[in-house]
Amino acid sequence: MTGDLEGDYFVEIADQQGILSIDEDWLRRVVEQTLKEERVVIAEIVVALVNDARIHEVNREHLEHDYPTDVISFVYESSRVKEPASELRGDGLSLDGELVISTETAVREASIYGWEPEDELTLYVVHGLLHLCGYDDLSPEERQLMRTREQLILKNWNLLPHYKD
């Protein structure tokens, strides 16, 4: 666990793909910085990097969607352990969760939007973590709120995300 005034975080990277070479220390920093930005107090996060075939299986099995996707978030436990000092949905939370991310999708989408696969992967990590914090993107209003948070957090890496719609 790394600890500071912002929170205590344990991040496990489960690299189960051979598509994209991943700097695991960098990926941990992305997770930790995002959690800090959301003011999450304690977190245990697994980031599983997979190919399209595997995320398709996970999507079908858990969400009944028969197609591959970019990122799927699983909250195993979430509780508020500290009174929030802001309107951030992660503020004061203790989180235990997992992100399943398709690096194959990241490579494909990055080429469409003209940025690096690692940039697309960073977007997926931030997006997935925001879901773990309680953000959603089902309604236009919620989607806009979530995208605003993504954009603010992604500025840490000088990234401006591209969206399909």
HUGIFEN-V304541 format. One line per field, one symbol per residue. phi: phi as a letter, one per 20 degrees, with the letter a starting at -180 (. if undefined). A space follows every 10 residues. Layout:
BEGIN
phi=???
END
This chain:
BEGIN
phi=.dcbferdcd cdddedccec fdefffffff fffffffemf ecbccddeec efffffgfff fddldeafbe bcdceebbbe dbffdbeffe gnedccbcdd cefffgffff ffemcfgfff ffgfffgfff fffofccedg fffffffffg fffffgdldc fdcfd
END
